[in-house]
Amino acid sequence: MSMDRGGLADFLRRSRERLRPGEVGLPAGPRRRTPGLRREELSQLAGMSADYLMRLEQARSPQPSPQILASLAQALRLSPDERDHVFLLAGHRPPAGPRAGEHIRPGLLYLMDQLVGTPVQLLSDLGDLLVQNELAESLFGCTCTVAGPDRNVVWRWFTDPFVREAYPPQEHERHGREHVADLRAAVARRGADAPALALVDRLRGTGAEFTALWELHEVAVRRGGRKRVLHPATGPMEFDMEALLAPAEDQRLLVFTPPPGSKTVEALELLREAGPETAHRSHR
């Protein structure tokens, strides 16, 4: 990523001028000619020299480090969006925001409830199934009786032989590699935190298949693709899957739509009318 020195200089200067002394606990003083903070005041708050700050605001500095940018963002009382803007202008990837974990926003639940004609699932970035709508339950089966840690789709792929019955045998190897490559990317994004490491350690104990795929060190974030499902009530079904990031990047909304004009359109309507009771045991 390249640094936009002019853009960074302008944004830092204007942010400093918008910040009133009282907002950071400083007296305004009777002779203040600067509309916001003085450069010396901001440099003290951020723990850097006034000379370096001046060069930043004049677009004459080398690329600042992420630590310097974080200090400036805190001193300037920047919002998360403004902080990310500073990082991008300086040529750095913004720091990760707070994770949603298992909390699901009410608006997202409402959206899922409205998509009655489309299977929809909400998964964590590690593959934990958080919630799915009724049509997804009809297609993939209910996991309501499955214990929390076992609701992970990667875990179930490598431990539950019935799960694979729902997919064409010739695609099993591809599905396994996709699961592991996507998990690899999530673990790296999280900085190998405790939940990610615990899941990987648990999966390593499942046998040689996962371990062999993990050691290939393939990385591919699952953003979409064609998915074929073998359903006992409707026969083979084919979907275009789109993975949409929820407001928190550790959650993703999976939307399964049938290709226009395909037999799956009619099969999906039959499945919607029949309800979740038609789900194959391999999905339960």
N, C-alpha and C positions, 0 to 999 in steps of 0.2 A: 504494500500500500504506500502511495506517495504522500508526502506532506504538503498541505496547502498552507504555506507560510502566511500569505496575505489574508486568507480567510480566518486562520487561527488568531492572527494579530488583531484583526478587526473584532472578532467575537470576544476575545479576552478584554480588550479595551472597553467595549460597550457594556460587557457584564460588570466590569469594575465600576463604570460610571453609573450604572443602574442601582448599585448596592449602596444603601444609605448607612452612615456610620452607626446609627442607633441599632441597626439590624445585627451588627456584630459586637455590640457592647461598647462602642467608642463614642466619645462626646463629639457633637457636631462642631462646636467652636464658633466664635463670632467672625473669624476672618477666612473662612473656608471658601476658596474660589472654585475648587473642583466639585462638580455636581454629585459625585459619589465618593468612593474611597480614594485617597491618595495612593500613588504607586508604592510609596514606602510603607503604608499601612497594610496594603495587601501582601507585600513581600514578607512582612513580619508574620502575618497570619498564616501564610503558606510555608514559612520556614525556608525562604530562599533569599538571595541578594536582590536588592532593588535594581542593580545593574543588569542582572540576568532577566528580570521581569521586563525591564525597559527594552532589551533586545528582542524578547518575545513579542512585545507589542509593536515593535518597529519592523517585524518580519526579518530580523537579522540573526536569529539564533540558530544553532544546530537543532536537530530533532530532540525534543524533550523526552525524558523517560516516562513510562507509565506511572512511576511513583510521583514524579513532579506533577503530572497532570491530575492525579488523584488528589494531591495536596491543594492544587489550585481550585479544583472542583469543590472541595470541601470548604475552602476559605471563601469562595464566591457564592456559597449556598446554592449551587446549581441543582436543578432537578435531575432525575435520572436521564431524561431525554437530552437535556443540555450537556450533562457530563459525557454521554455517549457521543454527542456532536463534537465535543472538544477532542476526544480520543480519535475520532475519524479524521478530523482536520489535521491532527498531528501525525497521521499515518499509522495509527495503532488500532488493533481490534478492541472494541469496548469491553470492559469487564462484564462477566455474566451477572444478570440480575437475580433477584430472589426467586427461589423455586416455589412452585405451587404445591409440590408434593402430591398428596391425595385429595387436596381441597379442589372441588369443582365449582366454578362460578355458576350462580343461578342462571345467568343469561345463556351460558353454554348448554346447560340442561334443558332450558326452554327451547333452544334451537334444535337440539336432538329430538325433542318431543314433536316438533313440527315436521320433521323429515320422516313421515309415516310410510312413504313409498320407497325409501332408500335405507339399506342397512348402514348403520353408523356405529363406530366404536370409539371410545376415548381411551388411549393407552399412555402410560408414562414413557419417558425416553428409554427406560430399561426394559420395557415390554410388559409392565403390569397392566392388566385389564382393569380400568377404573369403573367404567360403566358402558353399557351398550343399549341401543333402543330395541323395541320388541321385534322388529324385522331382522335385526342382526342376531337376536337370540334364536329366531326361527331358522336362520341360515347356519349359524355356528354353534348353537346350543347354549343352554344355561350353565353358568359357572357359579350359580348362587350357593351351591353346596360345597364348593371347592374352597379350601382354607386359603387365607390371605396370601401367603408366600407362594402358593401353588397356582395362583391366578396369573402368573407370569407366562406369556405366550412362548418365550424361548424355553423356559423350564418344561412346559408341557410338551413342546415338540420333541425334546430329547428324553422324556421320561414316560410319556403316556402313548403306548403304541396305537391306541384307538384313534388318537388325534390324526394320525397320518392317513387313516382310511378315508378321510374326507377329501383327499387330494390325489391326483393321478400319480401312480408309482414312479413314472419316469421324471416327475418333477420334484421328488423328495430331496434329492441331493442339492438341487438349486435352492429350495426353500431353506434347508439347513445352513447353507453357506450365506444366504441373505440374512437370516436371523443372527448369525455370529458376526458378520461384517458390520451390521447395524449396531449390535451391542458394543463392538470394539470402538466405534465412533462415539457412542454415548459415554462409555467409561472414560475416554480421553477428554471429552468436553467437561466432564464432572471433576477432572483432576484426580481420578481414581479415588473417589471418596469411599467412606465405609460401606454404604449400601451397594455400590457398584462392585466393590471388591468381594463383598460377602456373596453376591449373586454369582460372580465368576468362580469363586472357590466352590460353591455348592454345585455348579454345573460341571466343574472339573471332576467331581465325584460321581458323575453319571456314567462315565465310561470313556472308551477310547474315541468315539465319534466326535464328541464336542471338543475334547482336548486336541485332536488332530486338526480340526478346523480352526480352533483358536490360535494354534501355533503357526498357521499360515499367515497370520497378521494381515488379513484382508480387511479393508475399510470401505464401506459403502452405505451412506445414509439412505434409508428407504423413504423415497419421496413419492413413489407411485409405481404403477405397472399393471400388467394383466394378471388376474388371479382366477384360476379354475377350481371349482368346487363340485364334488360328487355328492349330490343330495339324494337321500333315499326316496323322497316323495316326488321330486321333479326331474331327477336325472342330472346329467352334467349341466352346470351353469357357469357362465363366464362373466367376469366383472373387470371394469377399469377401476383400479384403486388409486385414490388421491389422498396423500397424507398432508394435512393442513396443520400448521403450528397453531396451538392455542395461545392466548396472550402470554402465558408462561411457557418458555421454550422447553421445559421438561415435560410437556404434555403435547400430544398430537391427536388430531381428529382424523380418523380413517373413514372415508366415504366411499362406498362401493356402488358404482353405477353400471348398469348393463349397456353394452354397445348398442347404439340406436338400430332398431330393426332386427335385432337378434332374437332368438327364441327365449333368451333369458328374460326379456321384458315381460312376456306372458307368464313364464314360470314364476317370476318374482311376485306377480299379482296373485297367482294361485297360492303361493306360500304365505302371502300377507293375509289372505282370507282364511287359510287353514290354521294359522297361529303357531306358537312355539312348540306345541305338542308334537309336531312333525319332525323336529330336529333329530338327527341321527345320534345314536348313543355315543358314537365316537367323539361327538362335540360336547358331551356333558361332563 
